[in-house]
């Protein structure tokens, strides 16, 4: 079986393969620790702000809504689709400041369970 038969109905050109490789070369450069941009999410009061991998994991797990930083990307795509079917959209925005204040007041994050806390930051009696 040759490579073309492995992907039934697919015919991937060399140009597409090369383009894919170039895209991933760019992504590998962009994801280097010194190249990562600050978190663009407008929910700056969220305790996971700036910890994007954890935030996305939480949103993927609970599937309740999309992270606020990704909404503009999806909104642009959904707007185009909505225009095609003559619909309209409402932007719900981010959670109000009062919600974040209430969370911090009633259920503050444990500084010893966050990934940014290392063993050396813990009190000696908690090791």
Z-matrix of the N, CA and C atoms (Angstrom, degrees):
N
C 1 1.459
C 2 1.532 1 108.63
N 3 1.333 2 115.76 1 124.25
C 4 1.457 3 116.74 2 179.30
C 5 1.528 4 110.25 3 -84.40
N 6 1.332 5 116.69 4 173.00
C 7 1.471 6 121.74 5 -174.06
C 8 1.527 7 112.46 6 -60.61
N 9 1.351 8 118.32 7 -34.00
C 10 1.459 9 120.27 8 -179.04
C 11 1.522 10 111.97 9 -64.66
N 12 1.313 11 117.71 10 -34.64
C 13 1.462 12 121.30 11 -177.80
C 14 1.527 13 112.57 12 -72.62
N 15 1.338 14 117.84 13 -20.21
C 16 1.464 15 120.79 14 179.61
C 17 1.527 16 111.75 15 -66.49
N 18 1.294 17 117.39 16 -28.84
C 19 1.464 18 121.84 17 -179.63
C 20 1.523 19 107.10 18 -113.85
N 21 1.315 20 116.28 19 90.45
C 22 1.463 21 121.64 20 -176.42
C 23 1.527 22 109.50 21 -63.51
N 24 1.300 23 116.24 22 125.64
C 25 1.453 24 121.24 23 179.81
C 26 1.515 25 113.95 24 83.88
N 27 1.324 26 118.49 25 -5.14
C 28 1.463 27 122.36 26 -179.26
C 29 1.523 28 109.58 27 -101.32
N 30 1.287 29 115.04 28 142.88
C 31 1.460 30 119.30 29 169.49
C 32 1.518 31 106.01 30 -138.58
N 33 1.294 32 115.62 31 98.48
C 34 1.454 33 122.21 32 -176.65
C 35 1.518 34 108.03 33 -93.98
N 36 1.304 35 115.10 34 124.52
C 37 1.458 36 119.95 35 -179.30
C 38 1.518 37 110.44 36 -82.53
N 39 1.294 38 115.92 37 163.97
C 40 1.463 39 120.90 38 176.63
C 41 1.531 40 109.95 39 -63.31
N 42 1.317 41 116.06 40 -35.81
C 43 1.465 42 120.77 41 178.69
C 44 1.538 43 110.34 42 -62.12
N 45 1.338 44 116.99 43 -42.38
C 46 1.468 45 120.59 44 178.08
C 47 1.520 46 111.14 45 -65.10
N 48 1.328 47 116.50 46 -40.44
C 49 1.470 48 120.17 47 177.83
C 50 1.521 49 110.45 48 -62.89
N 51 1.342 50 116.51 49 -45.63
C 52 1.469 51 120.69 50 -179.54
C 53 1.524 52 111.15 51 -64.33
N 54 1.326 53 116.55 52 -38.89
C 55 1.453 54 121.44 53 178.47
C 56 1.528 55 110.39 54 -63.38
N 57 1.329 56 116.53 55 -41.04
C 58 1.460 57 122.41 56 177.85
C 59 1.528 58 110.67 57 -61.74
N 60 1.317 59 116.59 58 -44.80
C 61 1.467 60 121.43 59 179.41
C 62 1.527 61 109.99 60 -62.95
N 63 1.335 62 117.68 61 -43.70
C 64 1.467 63 121.07 62 179.65
C 65 1.526 64 111.32 63 -63.12
N 66 1.332 65 116.27 64 -40.58
C 67 1.465 66 120.39 65 177.41
C 68 1.527 67 110.06 66 -58.09
N 69 1.309 68 116.90 67 -46.94
C 70 1.458 69 119.84 68 -178.39
C 71 1.524 70 112.70 69 -69.96
N 72 1.295 71 118.18 70 -29.42
C 73 1.470 72 120.44 71 173.77
C 74 1.528 73 108.91 72 -63.10
N 75 1.343 74 116.52 73 -43.73
C 76 1.466 75 120.41 74 178.39
C 77 1.532 76 110.75 75 -64.20
N 78 1.340 77 116.84 76 -42.69
C 79 1.467 78 120.32 77 179.67
C 80 1.523 79 111.32 78 -62.79
N 81 1.303 80 117.15 79 -38.62
C 82 1.472 81 120.29 80 178.98
C 83 1.516 82 111.12 81 -64.64
N 84 1.325 83 117.30 82 -35.85
C 85 1.465 84 120.41 83 176.87
C 86 1.533 85 109.60 84 -70.22
N 87 1.337 86 116.19 85 -44.60
C 88 1.469 87 120.77 86 -178.66
C 89 1.519 88 113.03 87 -62.75
N 90 1.326 89 117.91 88 -29.45
C 91 1.466 90 120.22 89 -176.23
C 92 1.520 91 113.62 90 -94.43
N 93 1.318 92 117.66 91 9.98
C 94 1.462 93 119.87 92 173.51
C 95 1.523 94 107.95 93 -67.33
N 96 1.334 95 117.98 94 142.21
C 97 1.476 96 120.17 95 -175.87
C 98 1.528 97 114.45 96 -51.90
N 99 1.319 98 117.99 97 -34.56
C 100 1.471 99 119.73 98 -178.54
C 101 1.528 100 112.47 99 -81.25
N 102 1.329 101 118.10 100 -6.31
C 103 1.463 102 122.06 101 -177.54
C 104 1.532 103 113.30 102 -106.70
N 105 1.323 104 117.53 103 -11.77
C 106 1.466 105 120.60 104 -174.94
C 107 1.526 106 109.60 105 -68.41
N 108 1.334 107 115.07 106 127.21
C 109 1.459 108 121.44 107 -179.86
C 110 1.530 109 109.66 108 -75.17
N 111 1.315 110 117.00 109 157.37
C 112 1.461 111 119.38 110 176.04
C 113 1.524 112 110.48 111 -61.13
N 114 1.304 113 116.20 112 155.55
C 115 1.461 114 122.16 113 -179.00
C 116 1.537 115 109.84 114 -59.56
N 117 1.337 116 117.71 115 124.78
C 118 1.461 117 120.56 116 -178.58
C 119 1.526 118 114.10 117 -87.28
N 120 1.320 119 117.37 118 1.37
C 121 1.457 120 120.63 119 -173.93
C 122 1.533 121 111.03 120 -66.19
N 123 1.348 122 116.82 121 133.65
C 124 1.463 123 119.55 122 178.41
C 125 1.533 124 113.11 123 -75.28
N 126 1.326 125 118.68 124 -9.86
C 127 1.463 126 121.83 125 -179.93
C 128 1.534 127 108.82 126 -83.91
N 129 1.333 128 116.23 127 64.68
C 130 1.461 129 121.16 128 -173.63
C 131 1.521 130 113.75 129 -67.21
N 132 1.309 131 118.46 130 -16.99
C 133 1.462 132 120.87 131 -179.73
C 134 1.522 133 112.20 132 -87.74
N 135 1.322 134 117.48 133 -8.30
C 136 1.462 135 122.02 134 179.50
C 137 1.533 136 109.41 135 -65.88
N 138 1.312 137 117.21 136 138.22
C 139 1.469 138 119.35 137 -178.90
C 140 1.529 139 112.62 138 -68.55
N 141 1.334 140 117.82 139 -14.55
C 142 1.466 141 120.52 140 178.07
C 143 1.523 142 112.17 141 -98.21
N 144 1.334 143 117.85 142 5.55
C 145 1.468 144 121.28 143 179.74
C 146 1.528 145 109.25 144 -59.83
N 147 1.314 146 115.09 145 128.00
C 148 1.460 147 120.29 146 -179.18
C 149 1.515 148 113.34 147 90.23
N 150 1.314 149 116.90 148 -10.74
C 151 1.472 150 121.96 149 176.96
C 152 1.527 151 106.80 150 -110.78
N 153 1.325 152 114.13 151 67.52
C 154 1.467 153 122.07 152 -168.09
C 155 1.523 154 113.64 153 -61.20
N 156 1.320 155 117.87 154 -39.34
C 157 1.460 156 118.99 155 -179.20
C 158 1.528 157 110.50 156 -62.39
N 159 1.323 158 117.06 157 -42.23
C 160 1.465 159 120.41 158 178.35
C 161 1.524 160 110.74 159 -66.07
N 162 1.311 161 116.92 160 -41.51
C 163 1.463 162 122.07 161 -179.88
C 164 1.528 163 110.38 162 -60.04
N 165 1.317 164 116.85 163 -49.33
C 166 1.465 165 120.61 164 -179.67
C 167 1.524 166 110.44 165 -63.21
N 168 1.338 167 116.91 166 -39.78
C 169 1.462 168 119.75 167 178.83
C 170 1.533 169 110.57 168 -60.65
N 171 1.316 170 117.07 169 -42.40
C 172 1.462 171 121.63 170 179.55
C 173 1.526 172 110.25 171 -63.35
N 174 1.322 173 116.56 172 -46.74
C 175 1.469 174 120.17 173 -179.78
C 176 1.520 175 111.51 174 -64.96
N 177 1.328 176 117.35 175 -36.42
C 178 1.467 177 120.40 176 177.56
C 179 1.524 178 110.57 177 -67.96
N 180 1.326 179 117.03 178 -37.43
C 181 1.461 180 121.24 179 -178.06
C 182 1.523 181 111.19 180 -67.94
N 183 1.333 182 117.22 181 -48.85
C 184 1.461 183 120.55 182 -174.56
C 185 1.522 184 113.78 183 -88.18
N 186 1.303 185 117.62 184 -20.71
C 187 1.474 186 123.71 185 175.26
C 188 1.523 187 113.63 186 50.28
N 189 1.333 188 116.72 187 33.62
C 190 1.466 189 119.19 188 179.48
C 191 1.517 190 111.87 189 -86.24
N 192 1.301 191 117.13 190 -39.41
C 193 1.459 192 120.92 191 177.90
C 194 1.521 193 109.28 192 -160.28
N 195 1.303 194 115.97 193 174.35
C 196 1.457 195 122.91 194 -177.09
C 197 1.528 196 108.32 195 -91.50
N 198 1.342 197 118.75 196 142.87
C 199 1.463 198 119.55 197 176.50
C 200 1.530 199 110.74 198 -53.99
N 201 1.317 200 116.24 199 142.81
C 202 1.467 201 121.48 200 -175.58
C 203 1.526 202 112.63 201 -57.21
N 204 1.326 203 118.01 202 -32.41
C 205 1.465 204 120.06 203 -178.62
C 206 1.524 205 112.05 204 -70.00
N 207 1.330 206 117.29 205 -20.83
C 208 1.468 207 120.50 206 -178.56
C 209 1.528 208 112.51 207 -95.46
N 210 1.314 209 116.98 208 -10.76
C 211 1.462 210 119.99 209 -176.94
C 212 1.524 211 113.58 210 -60.92
N 213 1.354 212 119.76 211 -42.80
C 214 1.468 213 118.20 212 179.02
C 215 1.537 214 112.95 213 -60.21
N 216 1.308 215 116.68 214 -37.03
C 217 1.465 216 121.01 215 179.07
C 218 1.529 217 109.40 216 -63.30
N 219 1.328 218 115.73 217 -50.69
C 220 1.460 219 120.03 218 -179.06
C 221 1.522 220 111.91 219 -68.36
N 222 1.326 221 116.10 220 -36.69
C 223 1.454 222 119.71 221 -179.11
C 224 1.521 223 111.31 222 -60.84
N 225 1.333 224 116.97 223 -41.58
C 226 1.465 225 120.35 224 177.97
C 227 1.526 226 110.68 225 -59.88
N 228 1.322 227 116.46 226 -42.59
C 229 1.464 228 120.44 227 -179.27
C 230 1.525 229 111.61 228 -69.89
N 231 1.338 230 116.27 229 -40.88
C 232 1.464 231 120.40 230 -179.36
C 233 1.533 232 109.97 231 -70.27
N 234 1.345 233 117.31 232 -35.60
C 235 1.465 234 120.03 233 177.56
C 236 1.521 235 110.49 234 -59.42
N 237 1.323 236 116.30 235 -44.39
C 238 1.466 237 120.30 236 179.26
C 239 1.533 238 110.03 237 -61.03
N 240 1.326 239 116.22 238 -42.15
C 241 1.460 240 119.97 239 178.25
C 242 1.529 241 110.53 240 -66.96
N 243 1.341 242 116.74 241 -42.36
C 244 1.463 243 120.69 242 -179.57
C 245 1.525 244 110.90 243 -62.94
N 246 1.315 245 116.92 244 -40.40
C 247 1.469 246 119.85 245 177.56
C 248 1.522 247 110.63 246 -62.69
N 249 1.324 248 116.16 247 -37.07
C 250 1.460 249 119.74 248 -179.75
C 251 1.527 250 111.76 249 -65.23
N 252 1.327 251 116.76 250 -30.53
C 253 1.472 252 120.31 251 179.78
C 254 1.534 253 111.77 252 -109.15
N 255 1.336 254 116.19 253 14.52
C 256 1.461 255 124.05 254 175.08
C 257 1.529 256 113.59 255 57.76
N 258 1.331 257 115.76 256 51.38
C 259 1.468 258 121.91 257 176.34
C 260 1.526 259 109.12 258 -114.93
N 261 1.336 260 116.60 259 176.23
C 262 1.460 261 120.91 260 174.04
C 263 1.521 262 108.71 261 -129.54
N 264 1.342 263 115.65 262 161.80
C 265 1.462 264 121.50 263 -177.23
C 266 1.515 265 110.59 264 -126.30
N 267 1.332 266 116.05 265 154.74
C 268 1.452 267 122.52 266 176.36
C 269 1.515 268 107.53 267 -118.81
N 270 1.349 269 117.07 268 131.73
C 271 1.460 270 121.25 269 176.33
C 272 1.521 271 107.70 270 -90.74
N 273 1.336 272 116.94 271 116.52
C 274 1.459 273 121.80 272 -176.21
C 275 1.515 274 113.03 273 -82.36
N 276 1.329 275 118.30 274 -12.77
C 277 1.460 276 121.05 275 178.99
C 278 1.519 277 112.41 276 71.98
N 279 1.324 278 117.21 277 -164.80
C 280 1.468 279 121.99 278 179.41
C 281 1.519 280 109.86 279 -103.71
N 282 1.322 281 115.80 280 167.50
C 283 1.465 282 120.47 281 179.66
C 284 1.525 283 110.21 282 -60.04
N 285 1.332 284 117.15 283 140.75
C 286 1.463 285 119.95 284 -179.93
C 287 1.532 286 112.31 285 -63.24
N 288 1.313 287 114.62 286 153.61
C 289 1.467 288 122.79 287 179.86
C 290 1.525 289 110.97 288 -53.13
N 291 1.312 290 117.24 289 -36.48
C 292 1.457 291 121.16 290 -177.63
C 293 1.522 292 112.07 291 -60.77
N 294 1.318 293 117.32 292 -34.82
C 295 1.467 294 120.14 293 178.31
C 296 1.524 295 110.44 294 -64.24
N 297 1.346 296 115.64 295 -44.65
C 298 1.472 297 119.18 296 -178.37
C 299 1.528 298 110.63 297 -67.13
N 300 1.345 299 116.42 298 -39.48
C 301 1.463 300 119.84 299 177.66
C 302 1.531 301 110.87 300 -62.62
N 303 1.332 302 116.47 301 -43.34
C 304 1.460 303 121.23 302 -179.65
C 305 1.533 304 110.61 303 -63.45
N 306 1.325 305 116.95 304 -42.33
C 307 1.469 306 120.60 305 178.65
C 308 1.522 307 110.07 306 -61.65
N 309 1.322 308 116.35 307 -46.98
C 310 1.466 309 120.06 308 -178.75
C 311 1.532 310 110.74 309 -63.11
N 312 1.324 311 116.74 310 -36.74
C 313 1.457 312 122.07 311 -178.43
C 314 1.539 313 111.95 312 -72.76
N 315 1.308 314 117.17 313 -44.19
C 316 1.461 315 120.79 314 -174.25
C 317 1.517 316 114.63 315 -92.04
N 318 1.320 317 117.72 316 -24.19
C 319 1.459 318 121.00 317 -175.51
C 320 1.526 319 109.86 318 -148.01
N 321 1.338 320 117.92 319 67.03
C 322 1.465 321 119.32 320 -177.58
C 323 1.531 322 110.84 321 -65.51
N 324 1.339 323 117.15 322 149.50
C 325 1.465 324 119.51 323 178.60
C 326 1.520 325 110.81 324 -67.36
N 327 1.313 326 115.92 325 146.19
C 328 1.466 327 121.45 326 177.35
C 329 1.518 328 107.93 327 -80.03
N 330 1.334 329 118.20 328 114.77
C 331 1.472 330 119.85 329 -176.50
C 332 1.531 331 113.33 330 -64.03
N 333 1.322 332 117.48 331 -17.06
C 334 1.460 333 119.31 332 -177.99
C 335 1.523 334 112.95 333 -89.77
N 336 1.324 335 117.83 334 -7.31
C 337 1.460 336 119.44 335 179.27
C 338 1.525 337 111.80 336 -106.06
N 339 1.321 338 117.62 337 -4.30
C 340 1.466 339 119.60 338 178.66
C 341 1.523 340 109.09 339 -79.57
N 342 1.323 341 116.64 340 147.22
C 343 1.470 342 120.33 341 -178.22
C 344 1.517 343 113.83 342 -60.62
N 345 1.343 344 117.60 343 -24.13
C 346 1.452 345 119.26 344 -177.69
C 347 1.528 346 112.45 345 -75.96
N 348 1.324 347 117.91 346 -14.28
C 349 1.460 348 121.05 347 178.96
C 350 1.523 349 109.48 348 -89.20
N 351 1.293 350 115.81 349 127.55
C 352 1.455 351 119.24 350 178.06
C 353 1.517 352 109.98 351 -103.85
N 354 1.308 353 115.61 352 171.16
C 355 1.453 354 121.41 353 -177.84
C 356 1.537 355 110.99 354 -59.79
N 357 1.333 356 116.47 355 -32.34
C 358 1.461 357 118.82 356 -178.28
C 359 1.520 358 111.93 357 -69.59
N 360 1.340 359 118.48 358 -18.95
C 361 1.458 360 120.76 359 178.82
C 362 1.525 361 112.71 360 -84.16
N 363 1.323 362 117.01 361 -12.27
C 364 1.463 363 120.24 362 -177.34
C 365 1.526 364 110.84 363 -79.87
N 366 1.332 365 116.21 364 149.00
C 367 1.470 366 118.62 365 173.96
C 368 1.524 367 109.05 366 -62.57
N 369 1.324 368 116.93 367 149.39
C 370 1.463 369 122.39 368 -175.89
C 371 1.534 370 112.75 369 -57.01
N 372 1.320 371 118.15 370 -33.86
C 373 1.470 372 120.47 371 -176.91
C 374 1.535 373 112.65 372 -76.08
N 375 1.327 374 119.34 373 -4.37
C 376 1.466 375 121.36 374 -179.15
C 377 1.506 376 112.42 375 -104.73
N 378 1.308 377 119.76 376 8.66
C 379 1.465 378 121.56 377 179.96
C 380 1.494 379 111.04 378 -84.76
